């Protein structure tokens, strides 16, 4: 048997490849969903809210990944999750009804969220603290590249032949499954150097990370649930137009994400998290008041670009954490991230029916709370120095790389 390429032995290449597969599938589903829901299934704003809430239930249950980690490695869970993601996407076009979309979205979402949980656990174990910001930036660039392929492909195919939703979803799901199987056959086994703690881990000294994660999930899900839907409902964006807008976002992110990773490495997590929240306030307020489809589209792109800065929350946790806590905390963090996400889309779907602007103003308020907490992040976080109100002790020195 010929020796494997050095690239295939690189943890970073492995993480980038799996992120590419995950986002190729999810981005295809996301680009098609709003138009499919409205045109084929006849959804209104409330039903979209219900669907988005159901989509987030697997994220809320991501803490159960800690039990799966007891019987399988993070890498194995990542592969299984990608196969489920592809299956859910492939079935979507064949069930154009409220209950059909709930079923296929649940299957797709289980795959997506459990992959993200396993992938986050792997990335913080396989990348050192020094290389994590730039490495995570490159992983985001790979994700953006996958979205670029998905959105560009959908826009191009839709422009040339306007295929059925069934064919588009089937092709996207099939490609996800095929690439996941290829990754399973290609990459070697990767394992972190520290044996991970088993079971659910909650530590009081991680409270600021938990709070930032909760608020990040709340404001992000508001925008994911209603940001694109506003473009479709109020400004008349069709499948091709929305795909082109997403295409532009990802083209920018392919260049910007590694640069933002370097920015985190240079300026630190505190400054980066503050900047992220300032930009989110601007985006939410702009979305609430604009009556221009062009301005709304520009704000949509801005949100997509600055979302990359959320990796600063992960590198902040990596710096303050016990290395053995990374995998179980990744599971718990995903659940915390999705606590509000499960209930908010339905609740705000009702608010949307009376005044869509209020949805985005509340999102701006959530971002302001997150901004206030960002000032508690130390300039140089480490164990014993988790917030600006704590002081490191000699016993809490950071563990060696």
Secondary structure, 3 states (H helix, E strand, C coil): CCCCCHHHHCHHHHHHHHHHHHHHHHHHHHHHHHHHHHHHCCCCHHHHHHHHHHHHHHHHHHHHHHHHCCCCCHHHHHHHHHHHHHHHHHHHCCCCCHHHHHHHHHHHHHHHHHHHHHHHHHHHHHCCHHHHHHHHHHHHHHHHHHHHHHHHHHHHHHHHHCCCHHHHHHHHHHHHHHHHHHHHHHCCCCCCCCCCCCCCCCCHHHHHHHHHHHHHHHHHHHHHHHHHHHHHHCCCCCHHHHHHHHHHHHHHHHHHHHHHHHHHHHHHHHHHHHHHHHHHHHHHHHHHHCCCHHHHHHHHHHHHHHHHHHHHHHHHHHHHCCHHHHHHHHHHHHHHHHHHHHHHHHHHHHHHHHCHHHHHHHHHHHHHHHHHHHCCCCCCCECCECCCCCCCCHHHCCCCC
